[in-house]
């Protein structure tokens, strides 16, 4: 009886130890999931890239992340409800974006809010290096044709909103153009559920996108340097 009791006690201790280890492992894994969820939640609320939280350079190829189409449509509706008139979206040719991305040291594209000669809200795409330096071009492509660098700066200065520009890393555009049929990118003006302006990118050939590209880097506080 004593031997049987000792054996039962021994096996009970092993079972308890296994259960305790399993509980610890699960709890540790849940903590990791909770930490990841907290980072992603912060990313969605502030527009901050996940890469920032992981101590990568402020301007890097991974800036930007997809969001569900239903969320993007709600944010676009927020903008529509807050805007009595004016443009709701802007279109950029993929070939023009590729021209920018093909520049030496280009890590992504900064989308500057601007007002054209008709006082319409548009965006002007300008390449950026990892050090945050703008890649100046003699001309910048727009829906109405190319404009020179001086005119581009004038149009940008006419926009008086709080957020002046939003940066997307090159990975964003690779995701958008992985379908070779994508020829035009739609840039939709939006307001998130925190009341902050956002830019949402999608393939213009898809009228009801399943996902939009979001989580760009806002300026301010993350503003490029114009050293040209």
Beta strands, then each sheet from edge to edge (+ up, - down):
strand 1: 65-68
strand 2: 89-93
strand 3: 108-115
strand 4: 121-128
strand 5: 139-140
strand 6: 147-148
strand 7: 165-169
strand 8: 184-191
strand 9: 197-203
strand 10: 211-214
strand 11: 217-219
sheet 1: 1+ 10-
sheet 2: 2+ 8- 9+
sheet 3: 4+ 3- 7+ 11-
sheet 4: 5+ 6-
end
